[in-house]
Amino acid sequence: MDRVVPGAPVGHHEDMQIRGDDVPESPLSPLPGPSAAWWQTGVLYQIYVRSFADSDGDGVGDLRGVIDRLDHLSWLGVDGIWLSPITPSPNADWGYDVADYCSVLPEYGILADLDELVAAANGRGIQVLIDLVPNHTSDAHPWFVESRSSRQADRRDFYVWVDPKPDGSPPNDWVGCFGGPAWTLDETTGQYYLHNFLPEQPDLNWWSEDVRRAFDDILRFWWDRGVAGFRIDVCNMIVKDAQLRDNPPATEDDPFIWQMFGQRPQYTSNQPEVHDVLRHWRQVANGYDPARVLLGETNVEELEMLATFYGDGADELSLGFNFPFVESPFEARPLRAVVERTEDLLPPGSWPVWTGSNHDVSRLATRWAGGHPDKVRLALLMLLTLRGTPVLYQGDEIGLTDVELAHEEILDPVGLRFWPAYKGRDAERTPMPWTAAPNGGFTDAGSTPWLRLGDPAAANVADQHHQPGSVLHFVRDVVAVRRRSSDLLTGNYRSLDSSETTWVWRRGRKTVVALNFGDDPAEIAVPVSSQVAVGTDPSRDRSPVAGTMTVGPWEGAVLVETG
Ligand code: NOJ
C-alpha cells in the first residue's frame, strides 16, 4: 500500500490492545488492495501548533511539543497530521500572514525540529502535512517590502497594484473576507494593493509567472524534506479576474454570507484559471514517491463547485474540504443530503473528506452537539465511518467544547473587529488540555498560556485515557475497527431507507452504519444476521442483531453482517 514517505516503517500501532482487536475476524472484510493511498484509508488530525503542546514554558505551543505528544496520536490511530502554519509570521492573522515560506517561526522552533518531527512521526507510521498559504503573504514578507517600495520595483508584479479611480476611490467594489474594502491605498506609490483578508495580508498576483515559479520552489523545499503534502489555504481564491471586474450585488436568494458582504464573489473566487495552478501542483506532487497530498481549503457554498476542484478525479486536489457538510445542521436529513449529493457529484476516482471542527469554526462538540456527550459520540462515529478521509481537529477526540472568552481576552483580529456580533475564532483555538493540572499540562503551571484554557478538569487527555468508557477510548475503538475493515476503509456508500430522524447507510459489502439523530428510540431495519462492531454505547459492542435494532436517542452503531 502507498502509505509512507521513503524511509518510514510501514508497521503501525502494533502494540495496541483495543476493543477493535477483540472483534472476531470473520465479520470484518479483508483490508483493501494496493490501490488505496495512505491518505484515503487514513485518519487525519489537525494540529493548531500554537495551542497543542508547549515544550519550553513560554505559553506558546511548539514543534517539540508536537514531538512529545506523538505517542498520543499513535495510540489513537492517527495516520497523518496537518500542522497549521509553522512559518515565520508577525501574527496579524496568527500565522496566515507568512513572512518567509521556507523557515520556521522561532517561537515554534527551527527547521531541524521540523525534520525531527517528520522523522519521529514517520517512525510511528504518521505522515506530516503542513499549511501552504498561497493567496497572500504578510506585508512584512521581503517580496511585499520590495514590491511596495516603488512602481519600478523588480517584484512590483508579485502583488496586485492598481491606480485609484479618478475620484480617488478603490479600483472596484470588491470586499474582503474579513469585511471592508479589499483594497488599501499605499501612500508611497499612490496605488491601491489588493488584500482579500487583512490589509496586513496583501494578495499575491497569480497571473505572474514569477509568483508561480516561486511557489514551485516552495513546494519542492518542503516535499524534498519529507513533508507528505499541504493543506492549501483559500485555494479556490488564489486567481482573481484578470480584468478586476466589479462583483455583482447579492440577492435575497443568495447564501447568507454573500448577503452579509452585499455581493457575490463572482470575480474573486473560483476563477477557471485556478484549476491550471492546481493541475500543475498535482503533477509536481505526483513526481514524488509516494505522491504528495493536496488537501484544499475549498470554502465554497455549492457542492457542484467543490467537485470542480477535484478536476477529472485525479488531476487536481487529492482532497477538498466540504464546507456545506461542516455548516450543515446536526440533523439526519440535511447531513444525509450533503453526503448523497457529494457522492453523486464528485468525479469518479476522487475521494471525499469529512470534518466537523477546525480552527475557524466552532468545535463540533459545541456547534453540532451543544455539549451533549451522546451527540458528540454520534458526530465522531459519523465522521469516521463515511466514505472518505476523516479529519479530526485537536480536542475532538476528548469531546472538547469551545471556550467562551471575554472581550479583553480576544486575539483574533476578526473577533476584535466584529465583537460582539461575531466573537471570532479564539473559542475553538484555546490550548489543548492534556491533564487536569492548572494550564492543563499544555504549558507549565506557572506560565501564561497565549490564550486561556477552559476548565481542564472537565475534559482532558490523561483522565480519559484512564477511563475505558471515555470519548477518547471510543474514538480509538472506532478508528481501530475502521482500520481493520475494508468496507469502512474503501467500500462504497449507499443510503438505506429510514425514518426522518435516522440516517442509515451501507458501506461496501457487509457493513451498515445506523445513526439516530432523535430524542426518542428508533427501530432500524438492519441485515438479518449481524453484529455490532462498534457503537456509541460500548455495552452493545459485539452483540448480535437480527433484522431490526432499537437504537436509543442519539445512539449510533456500526453493524457487520455475519450471515
Ligand atoms: C483560512 C484560514 O483557515 C484562516 O484561519 C485564515 O484567517 C484565512 N484563511 C486567511 O488566511
Residues whose N, C-alpha, C, O or C-beta is under 5 A from the ligand:
A	BS01	NOJ	D93 Y96 F197 D233 V234 D360
